């Protein structure tokens, strides 16, 4: 049975990435393709690499740094005891949830301030238009 393998172009196209981004993820230790061809120029990605890439992109969407993503993904490579990796994942998610909630509160305060200024500006505009009509 042949193992499924992918080229850098295959995965870049599938996940809508540039090959440069793929090489960056490799430099960060997130992907470990085999090398072939003259001087090892050709990268051969395994199903494991594809899964790690998928998890990396999911972690990025959740707001994790690539270092945090790598730490968590590396834990999944030794699935003997999933407890530590799940606790780490929950801790990271809790930290990011807290950050997002703080950002959301800041945005809400900013939005509320914009609404106040809009209301004041509308009132001043209405007042100036009434004054102009009377004159």
C-alpha positions as CSV (number, residue, x, y, z in Angstrom):
1,X,0.0,0.0,0.0
2,X,1.5,3.3,-1.1
3,X,1.5,6.2,1.4
4,X,-0.1,9.4,0.3
5,X,2.4,12.2,-0.3
6,X,2.1,15.8,-1.3
7,X,4.3,18.4,-3.0
8,X,4.7,21.8,-1.6
9,X,2.5,23.1,-4.5
10,X,-0.2,20.5,-3.7
11,X,-0.5,21.7,0.0
12,X,0.0,25.4,-0.8
13,X,-2.9,25.2,-3.3
14,X,-5.2,23.1,-1.1
15,X,-4.8,25.5,1.9
16,X,-4.5,28.7,-0.2
17,X,-1.0,29.5,0.9
18,X,2.1,30.6,-0.8
19,X,5.0,28.2,-1.1
20,X,7.0,30.8,0.9
21,X,4.5,30.5,3.8
22,X,5.0,26.7,3.6
23,X,8.8,27.1,3.8
24,X,8.3,29.4,6.8
25,X,6.2,26.8,8.6
26,X,8.9,24.3,7.9
27,X,11.6,26.7,9.3
28,X,9.4,27.1,12.5
29,X,9.4,23.3,12.9
30,X,5.8,22.9,12.2
31,X,6.4,20.8,9.1
32,X,9.1,18.2,8.5
33,X,9.0,17.1,4.8
34,X,11.3,14.5,3.5
35,X,13.8,15.7,0.9
36,X,14.5,14.2,-2.5
37,X,16.1,15.1,-5.8
38,X,19.5,16.8,-6.4
39,X,20.7,18.4,-3.2
40,X,17.4,17.5,-1.5
41,X,15.6,20.4,-3.3
42,X,12.3,18.6,-3.6
43,X,10.1,18.5,-0.5
44,X,7.8,15.5,0.0
45,X,5.1,16.1,2.5
46,X,3.3,13.2,4.3
47,X,-0.2,12.9,5.6
48,X,1.2,13.8,9.0
49,X,2.6,17.1,7.6
50,X,-0.8,17.8,6.0
51,X,-2.5,17.3,9.3
52,X,0.0,19.4,11.1
53,X,-0.5,22.2,8.6
54,X,-4.3,22.0,9.0
55,X,-3.9,22.2,12.8
56,X,-1.4,25.1,12.4
57,X,-3.9,27.1,10.4
58,X,-6.7,26.3,12.8
59,X,-4.5,27.5,15.7
60,X,-3.7,30.7,13.8
61,X,-7.5,31.4,13.3
62,X,-7.9,30.9,17.1
63,X,-5.3,33.6,17.6
64,X,-2.4,31.4,18.8
65,X,1.2,32.2,17.9
66,X,3.1,29.8,15.8
67,X,5.2,28.9,18.8
68,X,2.1,28.1,20.8
69,X,0.7,26.1,17.9
70,X,3.9,24.1,17.5
71,X,4.0,23.3,21.3
72,X,0.4,22.0,21.2
73,X,0.8,20.1,17.9
74,X,4.0,18.5,19.1
75,X,2.2,17.2,22.1
76,X,-0.2,15.3,19.8
77,X,2.7,13.5,18.3
78,X,3.0,11.4,21.5
79,X,-0.7,10.4,22.1
80,X,0.0,8.1,25.1
81,X,-1.5,10.5,27.6
82,X,-3.8,13.1,26.1
83,X,-4.4,14.8,29.5
84,X,-1.3,17.1,29.5
85,X,-1.9,18.3,25.9
86,X,-5.6,18.9,26.6
87,X,-4.8,20.9,29.8
88,X,-2.2,23.0,27.8
89,X,-4.7,23.5,25.0
90,X,-7.4,24.6,27.5
91,X,-5.0,27.0,29.2
92,X,-3.9,28.6,25.9
93,X,-7.6,28.9,24.8
94,X,-8.6,30.5,28.1
95,X,-5.8,33.0,27.8
96,X,-6.8,33.9,24.2
97,X,-10.5,34.0,25.2
98,X,-9.6,36.5,27.9
99,X,-7.6,38.6,25.4
100,X,-10.5,38.6,22.9
101,X,-13.0,39.5,25.6
102,X,-10.8,42.5,26.6
103,X,-10.5,43.6,23.0
104,X,-14.2,43.2,22.6
105,X,-14.8,45.4,25.7
106,X,-12.4,48.0,24.4
107,X,-14.2,48.0,21.0
108,X,-17.6,48.3,22.7
109,X,-16.4,51.3,24.7
110,X,-15.0,52.8,21.5
111,X,-18.2,52.2,19.6
112,X,-20.3,53.7,22.5
113,X,-18.1,56.8,22.3
114,X,-18.5,57.1,18.6
115,X,-22.3,56.9,19.1
116,X,-22.2,59.7,21.6
117,X,-20.2,61.9,19.2
118,X,-22.6,61.1,16.3
119,X,-25.6,62.1,18.5
120,X,-23.9,65.3,19.5
121,X,-22.9,66.1,15.9
122,X,-26.5,65.4,14.7
123,X,-27.9,67.7,17.4
124,X,-25.4,70.5,16.5
125,X,-26.2,70.1,12.8
126,X,-29.9,70.2,13.4
127,X,-29.5,73.3,15.6
128,X,-27.3,75.1,13.0
129,X,-29.8,74.2,10.2
130,X,-32.7,75.7,12.3
131,X,-30.7,78.8,12.9
132,X,-29.9,79.2,9.2
133,X,-33.6,78.8,8.3
134,X,-34.7,81.5,10.8
135,X,-32.1,84.0,9.5
